[in-house]
Amino acid sequence: MTETSLPARSIIVTQHLEAAGVNTEITVLPESARTAAAAAAAIGCDVAAIANSLVLVADGAAVLVMTSGGHRVDFDVLRASIGAREVAMAPASVVREATGQAIGGVAPVGHPAPLTTYLDEVLAAYDEIWAAAGHPHTVMPLTFDTLRALTGGEVIAVAN
């Protein structure tokens, strides 16, 4: 896929990937992949190998939590894992401001400024994981080690 056939936000993601020396191909899906189940069905992978990008507000600051699509985040576990008193889902306006991307398409990179990032330990079990690539119709395969190096993410438990 040529860079010019990608949505604008996915081109920015591509530029961040190239700058980091990450070689992966962004795929444009015919249908939106706003949920882990929809993305897994479109890609043909295990739903748990989908790296959901959740922008949360932890003690007043936007953070990115990359979770396995195989389970829901337990906010009590998450709070303990990151040492925060309060954690809540970020409103769409905060997601857009912090990432430059829309909910359902938030990539692990390509943001106006780096976000503190946490990675669900469950994702490490997969040889290949799939993350959004800046737009609800774009995804990209990564290894867990590449995701960790790319984001500087701390590996944590997000559920029991």
C-alpha positions as CSV (number, residue, x, y, z in Angstrom):
1,M,0.0,0.0,0.0
2,T,1.4,3.4,-0.9
3,E,1.6,6.0,1.7
4,T,-0.6,8.4,-0.4
5,S,-3.5,5.9,-0.3
6,L,-3.6,6.0,3.5
7,P,-5.8,8.4,5.5
8,A,-3.9,11.5,6.7
9,R,-3.6,10.3,10.3
10,S,-2.2,6.9,9.2
11,I,0.4,8.7,7.1
12,I,1.6,10.5,10.3
13,V,1.7,7.0,12.0
14,T,3.8,5.7,9.1
15,Q,6.2,8.6,9.5
16,H,6.6,7.9,13.2
17,L,7.2,4.2,12.5
18,E,9.8,5.0,9.8
19,A,11.6,7.4,12.2
20,A,11.7,4.6,14.8
21,G,13.1,2.1,12.3
22,V,9.9,0.0,12.4
23,N,9.1,-1.8,9.2
24,T,5.4,-2.9,9.1
25,E,2.6,-2.5,6.6
26,I,-0.5,-0.6,7.4
27,T,-3.7,-2.3,6.1
28,V,-6.8,-0.4,5.2
29,L,-9.9,-2.4,6.1
30,P,-13.1,-2.2,4.1
31,E,-15.2,-1.8,7.3
32,S,-14.4,0.1,10.5
33,A,-12.5,-1.7,13.2
34,R,-13.6,0.3,16.1
35,T,-14.0,-2.8,18.3
36,A,-11.5,-5.6,19.0
37,A,-14.1,-8.1,17.8
38,A,-14.6,-6.3,14.5
39,A,-10.9,-5.9,14.0
40,A,-10.2,-9.6,14.7
41,A,-12.9,-10.7,12.3
42,A,-11.6,-8.5,9.6
43,I,-8.0,-9.5,10.1
44,G,-8.6,-13.2,10.9
45,C,-6.8,-13.3,14.2
46,D,-7.6,-14.1,17.8
47,V,-9.5,-11.3,19.4
48,A,-6.9,-11.4,22.3
49,A,-4.2,-10.5,19.8
50,I,-5.8,-7.1,19.1
51,A,-4.0,-4.3,21.0
52,N,-6.8,-2.0,22.0
53,S,-5.7,1.6,22.5
54,L,-7.5,3.2,25.4
55,V,-6.8,6.8,26.3
56,L,-7.6,7.3,29.9
57,V,-7.2,10.1,32.4
58,A,-5.1,9.0,35.3
59,D,-4.9,11.5,38.2
60,G,-5.7,14.3,35.7
61,A,-3.2,13.3,32.9
62,A,-4.0,11.5,29.7
63,V,-2.3,8.1,29.4
64,L,-2.4,5.4,26.7
65,V,-3.2,1.8,27.8
66,M,-2.7,-0.9,25.2
67,T,-4.9,-3.8,26.3
68,S,-5.6,-7.2,24.9
69,G,-9.0,-7.4,23.1
70,G,-9.6,-10.6,25.0
71,H,-10.7,-9.0,28.2
72,R,-12.1,-5.8,29.8
73,V,-9.9,-3.6,31.8
74,D,-10.5,-3.9,35.6
75,F,-10.1,-0.3,36.8
76,D,-9.2,-1.4,40.3
77,V,-6.4,-3.6,38.9
78,L,-5.3,-0.8,36.5
79,R,-5.2,1.9,39.3
80,A,-3.0,-0.4,41.4
81,S,-0.8,-1.3,38.5
82,I,0.0,2.3,37.6
83,G,-0.2,3.8,41.1
84,A,-3.0,6.2,40.3
85,R,-5.7,7.3,42.7
86,E,-8.3,8.0,39.9
87,V,-8.6,6.5,36.4
88,A,-11.4,7.1,34.0
89,M,-12.0,6.8,30.3
90,A,-11.0,10.0,28.5
91,P,-13.8,11.9,26.7
92,A,-13.5,12.1,22.9
93,S,-12.2,15.6,23.0
94,V,-9.3,14.6,25.3
95,V,-8.5,11.6,23.0
96,R,-8.4,13.8,20.0
97,E,-6.3,16.5,21.7
98,A,-3.8,14.0,23.2
99,T,-3.4,11.8,20.1
100,G,-4.7,13.7,17.1
101,Q,-6.7,10.6,16.3
102,A,-10.3,9.5,16.7
103,I,-11.6,6.9,19.1
104,G,-11.5,3.5,17.4
105,G,-8.4,4.4,15.4
106,V,-5.8,5.4,18.0
107,A,-2.4,4.1,17.1
108,P,0.4,3.5,19.7
109,V,2.3,6.4,18.0
110,G,1.8,9.4,15.8
111,H,0.6,11.6,18.5
112,P,1.4,15.4,18.8
113,A,3.6,14.5,21.9
114,P,4.5,11.1,23.4
115,L,2.0,9.8,26.0
116,T,2.8,7.8,29.0
117,T,2.0,4.3,27.8
118,Y,1.1,1.0,29.6
119,L,1.0,-2.4,27.9
120,D,-1.2,-5.2,29.0
121,E,1.0,-8.1,29.9
122,V,-1.4,-10.6,28.1
123,L,-0.3,-9.2,24.8
124,A,3.2,-10.6,25.3
125,A,1.8,-14.1,24.7
126,Y,1.3,-13.4,21.0
127,D,3.9,-13.6,18.3
128,E,2.0,-11.0,16.3
129,I,-0.4,-8.4,17.7
130,W,-2.5,-5.9,15.7
131,A,-2.9,-2.3,16.6
132,A,-4.9,0.6,15.1
133,A,-2.9,2.8,12.8
134,G,-4.4,6.2,13.2
135,H,-7.8,5.7,11.7
136,P,-10.8,3.4,12.4
137,H,-10.2,1.6,9.1
138,T,-6.4,1.1,9.5
139,V,-4.5,-1.6,11.4
140,M,-0.9,-2.8,11.5
141,P,0.9,-5.9,12.8
142,L,3.6,-5.6,15.4
143,T,5.4,-7.8,17.8
144,F,5.0,-7.2,21.5
145,D,8.7,-6.3,21.7
146,T,8.4,-3.8,18.9
147,L,5.3,-2.3,20.6
148,R,7.2,-1.9,23.8
149,A,10.3,-0.4,22.2
150,L,8.2,1.9,20.0
151,T,6.1,3.3,22.9
152,G,8.5,2.9,25.9
153,G,5.5,1.3,27.5
154,E,5.5,-0.2,30.9
155,V,4.2,-3.8,31.0
156,I,1.4,-4.1,33.6
157,A,-1.6,-6.1,34.6
158,V,-4.9,-4.5,33.5
159,A,-7.3,-7.3,34.6
160,N,-7.3,-10.4,36.9
